[in-house]
Amino acid sequence: MIYLDHNATTPIDERVLDAMLPYLSSFYGNPSSLYRSGRAVRSAIETAREQVAALVNCLPAQIVFTSGGTEANNLAIKGFAYKNSACRMAVSSIEHPSVLAAAQALRGHGYHIDLLAVDGLGQAKLSELERICTSGLDLLSIMLANNETGVIQDMAGIAEVCRRHQVCLHTDAVQAVGKIPVDFMQLGVQMLSLSSHKIYGPKGSGALIIDRKIELDPLFTGGGQESALRPGTENTAAIIGFGKAAELAKLELQQRTEHLLKIRDQLEAGLDEIKGVVVFGRGSERLPNTVQFGLEGIDGEMLLMQLDRKGIAVSSGSACASGGAEPSHVLTAMGIDTGLAKSAIRISLGKSTSSADITRFLEVLKSLVSSPQ
Ligand SMILES: Cc1ncc(COP(=O)(O)O)c(C=O)c1O
């Protein structure tokens, strides 16, 4: 199989698996136990915390391990809302469902939620943000890079507006991390979400990084784990795997990025040879691994199935959101016409994608779009 869907998930790196295995067998102690076998596991978790902190330049103490990006986003948004009952919030219109649905749920409980619009290139409209801030805003949640288009936000510009209006800024960096440098201290955000399985780590592990000046209420109550913000016995092996994946992502970032850019250029040059292909968000800065394109008259879901029959795995939008007949909410928010949006195919490259994979993909794609569906 040629796997071109790394934004949906990535395979576990063998070095990550090796780091995890002892914690699924020999080292089974509860990290909260005070005797030696518990303390050994606690120490491994703290190493993982340092590895994740090093990847995004934050303090280890600012990390709360969660079950993944979805939980981190929910903790940021609902945790903030539960702590500040009269707060006003805004989320961008291109967020992942774990942000949009969390905001929607809060709206159902009477919270005021604004939707921040984006332009045709997928960039948040700063003038609109300024307007929302002026009418009163406490928290903004906006992703660093979009999972469908790969468009990277102008976070410096957004953070500057938020700082002026004293708005707490949360960013979902699930897709950005491991593909571009992500620096919590530099970004000017107060909360940042991560997920392990997008960086060759295990599924079911992630983190919310929190500037401790921000107070949140936990989503669960129970023990005191993770500063009582995420009580429950830690998913030890998954956290340790996440730590190892973070260490490798930091170490290999430049090498991975150079490789991804090279094959992305090859892919886009090939797509340009197909008449009518539109690459969404192309005028924006984008992740080095993501290309989402459309072709009028093509049914994206159908094309996905045809590619699957040829042994090529792609997405027709966000994997988490696909399966419905509705066009992608991201493309709709960017003002892309419904017909073109429904033709969308997302290619997301990974560290083991080869130039030969791209050549084969383009060959198959060209043969499929030139013959009637
Ligand atoms: C931008 C973004 N945020 C959050 C998530 C959810 O992360 P997880 O699968 O770890 O819950 C995803 C997953 O696709 C994502 O792409």
The ligand as an SDF file (V2000), in Angstrom:
LIG
                    3D

 16 16  0  0  0  0  0  0  0  0999 V2000
   -5.9840   19.5080   14.0350 C   0  0  0  0  0  0  0  0  0  0  0  0
   -6.3890   18.3370   14.8640 C   0  0  0  0  0  0  0  0  0  0  0  0
   -6.7450   18.5260   16.1390 N   0  0  0  0  0  0  0  0  0  0  0  0
   -7.1060   17.5090   16.9370 C   0  0  0  0  0  0  0  0  0  0  0  0
   -7.1390   16.2100   16.4660 C   0  0  0  0  0  0  0  0  0  0  0  0
   -7.5490   15.1060   17.3780 C   0  0  0  0  0  0  0  0  0  0  0  0
   -6.4360   14.4350   17.9020 O   0  0  0  0  0  0  0  0  0  0  0  0
   -6.6220   12.9540   18.5040 P   0  0  0  0  0  0  0  0  0  0  0  0
   -6.8560   12.0400   17.3560 O   0  0  0  0  0  0  0  0  0  0  0  0
   -5.3350   12.6960   19.2280 O   0  0  0  0  0  0  0  0  0  0  0  0
   -7.7810   13.0090   19.4490 O   0  0  0  0  0  0  0  0  0  0  0  0
   -6.7920   15.9570   15.1220 C   0  0  0  0  0  0  0  0  0  0  0  0
   -6.8800   14.6030   14.5560 C   0  0  0  0  0  0  0  0  0  0  0  0
   -7.1110   14.3860   13.3990 O   0  0  0  0  0  0  0  0  0  0  0  0
   -6.4040   17.0540   14.3130 C   0  0  0  0  0  0  0  0  0  0  0  0
   -6.0600   16.8740   13.0340 O   0  0  0  0  0  0  0  0  0  0  0  0
  1  2  1  0
  2  3  1  0
  2 15  2  0
  3  4  2  0
  4  5  1  0
  5  6  1  0
  5 12  2  0
  6  7  1  0
  7  8  1  0
  8  9  2  0
  8 10  1  0
  8 11  1  0
 12 13  1  0
 12 15  1  0
 13 14  2  0
 15 16  1  0
M  END
$$$$
